[in-house]
Amino acid sequence: MPSPRRNVEGRPLGASAANCSSSVPGSPAHGGGGGGRFEFQALLSGRTGADPACARLRASESPVHRRGSFPLAAAGPAPAPPAPPPEDDRMTLNPSFLAIALRSLLAIDLWLSKKLGVCAGESSSWGSARPLMKLLEISGHGVPWLLGTLYCLSRSDSWAGREVLMNLLFALLLDLLLVAAMKGLVRRRRPAHNQMDMFFTLSVDKYSFPSGHTTRAALVSRFILNHLVLAIPLRVLVVLWAFILGLSRVMLGRHNVTDVAFGFFVGYMQYSIVDYFWLSPHNAPFLFVLWNQQ
Ligand SMILES: CC(C)=CCC/C(C)=C/CC/C(C)=C/CC/C(C)=C/COP(=O)(O)O
């Protein structure tokens, strides 16, 4: 004897639902094999069927409604539960499409990051390039940038130079603060193939999203390009440095690709913040007077 149709929870489907001959692919009547498939197909086709009664029945089989878990094939005719309009369904189904897209992106991210992590260890395929990558790492570290800026500020004898350096210092501190906040909020672990042998880290640096080196590289390079008069080859070099530094984070196995991509975006936007709140002797005279008294 053929076994009755069952929904994904294994409960037998009511005859009324199974009999709804549907033009909607993926519906149980279409042989779609369950509410999940129907949900995805409905999402793609953007319609729930011509017959409102059938649409209501199919909607009641969708996982959204299954959560309420009322048995469709309970003995005897049960009154149909009040179903929300199909528009509501589409609104609640959309997030699962987003979840599928995000999960796929994450899977590609992890796969690509592992493939690109060719300097993650001495025995990796590009392990001999690891010392060079670590040198690049130091070139984008917060400590040399902060100490270098403070040193230049102490040696600067022009107001214009001091103004630029003061804003660079502000930019570097803002970057440290924002990246620490984001890492603490997202708490994404570094890739499994990373060796935690980084020079001078903060406690949040056990997390990887976004890459602090990359935000700094994007911020500092945009800052330099906007405030230093440089010959074209040097400008190209600055952009290349930022790009290679970002790439080296993935090659060293420190980060996934999305940490670095988002890091570039964050660093770029941080410069816009710094530019908007640009400190000058007019809007922050106390800073410049304080510095003059040193
Ligand atoms: C010197 C002044 C004015 C202030 C010091 C402020 C301070 C606490 C500086 C700490 C600098 C620091 C340790 C930065 C961490 C850099 C780092 C390892 C980031 C991680 O980068 P990621 O690309 O791996 O995310």
Ligand as a Chemical Component Dictionary entry (heavy atoms), coordinates in Angstrom:
data_LIG
# 
_chem_comp.id                   LIG 
_chem_comp.type                 NON-POLYMER 
_chem_comp.pdbx_formal_charge   0 
_chem_comp.three_letter_code    LIG 
# 
loop_
_chem_comp_atom.comp_id 
_chem_comp_atom.atom_id 
_chem_comp_atom.alt_atom_id 
_chem_comp_atom.type_symbol 
_chem_comp_atom.charge 
_chem_comp_atom.model_Cartn_x 
_chem_comp_atom.model_Cartn_y 
_chem_comp_atom.model_Cartn_z 
_chem_comp_atom.pdbx_ordinal 
LIG C1  C1  C 0 51.286 55.720 21.502 1  
LIG C2  C2  C 0 49.883 56.205 21.721 2  
LIG C3  C3  C 0 49.591 57.638 21.499 3  
LIG C4  C4  C 0 48.903 55.394 22.079 4  
LIG C5  C5  C 0 49.003 53.937 22.242 5  
LIG C6  C6  C 0 47.648 53.350 22.070 6  
LIG C7  C7  C 0 47.688 51.881 21.905 7  
LIG C8  C8  C 0 46.950 51.056 22.901 8  
LIG C9  C9  C 0 48.308 51.315 20.878 9  
LIG C10 C10 C 0 48.310 49.817 20.602 10 
LIG C11 C11 C 0 48.765 49.569 19.211 11 
LIG C12 C12 C 0 48.527 48.137 18.850 12 
LIG C13 C13 C 0 49.044 47.052 19.715 13 
LIG C14 C14 C 0 47.852 47.838 17.764 14 
LIG C15 C15 C 0 47.495 46.449 17.354 15 
LIG C16 C16 C 0 47.910 46.229 15.947 16 
LIG C17 C17 C 0 47.490 44.860 15.522 17 
LIG C18 C18 C 0 48.297 43.709 15.920 18 
LIG C19 C19 C 0 46.371 44.709 14.795 19 
LIG C20 C20 C 0 45.868 43.420 14.288 20 
LIG O1  O1  O 0 45.746 43.542 12.918 21 
LIG P1  P1  P 0 44.987 42.452 12.072 22 
LIG O2  O2  O 0 45.203 42.865 10.638 23 
LIG O3  O3  O 0 45.614 41.140 12.343 24 
LIG O4  O4  O 0 43.568 42.528 12.459 25 
# 
loop_
_chem_comp_bond.comp_id 
_chem_comp_bond.atom_id_1 
_chem_comp_bond.atom_id_2 
_chem_comp_bond.value_order 
_chem_comp_bond.pdbx_ordinal 
LIG C1  C2  SING 1  
LIG C2  C3  SING 2  
LIG C2  C4  DOUB 3  
LIG C4  C5  SING 4  
LIG C5  C6  SING 5  
LIG C6  C7  SING 6  
LIG C7  C8  SING 7  
LIG C7  C9  DOUB 8  
LIG C9  C10 SING 9  
LIG C10 C11 SING 10 
LIG C11 C12 SING 11 
LIG C12 C13 SING 12 
LIG C12 C14 DOUB 13 
LIG C14 C15 SING 14 
LIG C15 C16 SING 15 
LIG C16 C17 SING 16 
LIG C17 C18 SING 17 
LIG C17 C19 DOUB 18 
LIG C19 C20 SING 19 
LIG C20 O1  SING 20 
LIG O1  P1  SING 21 
LIG P1  O2  DOUB 22 
LIG P1  O3  SING 23 
LIG P1  O4  SING 24 
# 
